[in-house]
Amino acid sequence: MTLVGTDTVTVSELDFLKYAASVIDTTSPRIVQNYFVWHLMMDQAGHMPRNFRVIKEQFEEVFLDVRILPPRPVRCGYYVNNNMPFVTSKLYIKSYFDDSARNQVLKIIYIEYFYFIL
């Protein structure tokens, strides 16, 4: 997408944007690139093979004073639940609710929907 002079752009944090632009303008492109690559790698390191995870864990221990991480299965569960909430909801509902509960919820949804549009 390309913006043209007649496009309207709403910026809620104009001071931050001005400051960020001035930092980028006065910083070497190589440093800016390294910054973004660093954040990408640190964000993804938890999902990579063990040797990458160990480096991230050591970094967090030193710089963030994080000493004990949740076990890997727990972290994987958090990841799935945060990134695929409909999948985990479906599994939960299938395990703990029967068809009659589903039908009751559908009735409530239909009643609320039709009440709202009337």
C-alpha positions in Angstrom: 0.0 0.0 0.0 1.3 3.4 -0.9 0.2 6.6 0.8 -0.5 9.7 -1.2 -0.7 13.4 -0.1 -4.5 13.3 0.2 -4.6 10.2 2.5 -5.5 10.7 6.1 -3.4 9.0 8.7 -4.3 9.1 12.4 -1.4 8.9 14.9 -2.2 8.7 18.6 1.4 8.9 19.8 2.9 11.7 17.6 5.7 12.5 20.1 6.9 8.9 20.1 6.7 8.7 16.3 8.8 11.9 16.0 11.4 10.6 18.5 11.6 7.2 16.8 12.0 8.9 13.4 14.8 11.1 14.7 16.6 8.1 16.3 16.3 6.1 13.0 17.6 9.1 11.0 20.6 9.6 13.2 21.5 5.9 13.6 23.5 3.8 11.2 21.3 1.6 9.0 23.4 -1.4 10.0 22.6 -0.8 13.7 18.9 -0.3 13.0 18.9 -3.6 11.0 20.7 -5.4 13.8 18.2 -4.1 16.3 15.2 -5.5 14.3 17.0 -8.8 13.6 17.9 -9.1 17.4 14.2 -8.6 18.4 13.0 -11.0 15.8 15.5 -13.7 16.9 14.8 -13.2 20.6 11.0 -13.4 19.9 11.4 -16.6 18.0 14.2 -18.3 20.0 11.7 -19.9 22.4 10.3 -21.9 19.4 13.7 -22.9 18.0 15.9 -25.9 18.8 17.4 -26.3 22.3 20.7 -24.6 21.6 18.9 -21.3 20.7 16.5 -21.6 23.7 19.5 -22.1 26.0 21.1 -18.8 24.7 17.8 -16.9 25.2 17.4 -18.4 28.7 20.9 -17.4 29.7 20.3 -13.9 28.4 17.0 -13.6 30.3 18.7 -14.9 33.5 21.4 -12.3 33.4 19.6 -9.2 32.0 16.0 -9.8 33.2 16.8 -11.7 36.4 14.6 -14.6 35.3 15.8 -17.6 37.1 13.1 -20.3 36.6 11.1 -20.7 33.4 7.9 -22.7 33.3 8.5 -26.2 31.9 8.5 -26.5 28.1 5.2 -28.3 27.9 3.6 -25.5 29.9 5.2 -22.9 27.6 4.0 -24.8 24.6 0.5 -24.9 26.1 0.5 -21.1 26.6 1.7 -20.7 23.0 -1.1 -22.8 21.6 -3.8 -21.3 23.8 -2.6 -17.7 23.0 -2.2 -18.3 19.2 -5.1 -20.7 18.5 -7.8 -19.9 21.1 -10.6 -21.4 19.0 -8.8 -24.8 18.8 -8.2 -25.0 22.5 -11.8 -23.8 23.2 -13.2 -26.5 20.9 -11.2 -29.2 22.8 -12.3 -27.8 26.2 -16.0 -27.7 25.1 -15.8 -31.2 23.6 -14.4 -32.5 26.9 -16.7 -30.8 29.3 -20.0 -30.1 27.6 -22.5 -32.4 25.9 -24.9 -31.7 23.0 -27.7 -30.4 25.3 -25.4 -27.7 26.6 -24.5 -26.8 23.1 -28.1 -26.5 22.1 -28.9 -24.3 25.2 -26.0 -22.0 24.3 -27.2 -21.7 20.7 -30.7 -20.8 21.9 -29.3 -18.1 24.1 -27.2 -16.7 21.2 -30.2 -16.7 18.9 -32.4 -15.1 21.5 -29.8 -12.4 22.2 -29.1 -11.8 18.5 -32.8 -11.4 17.6 -33.5 -9.3 20.7 -30.6 -7.0 19.7 -31.7 -6.5 16.1 -35.3 -5.8 17.0 
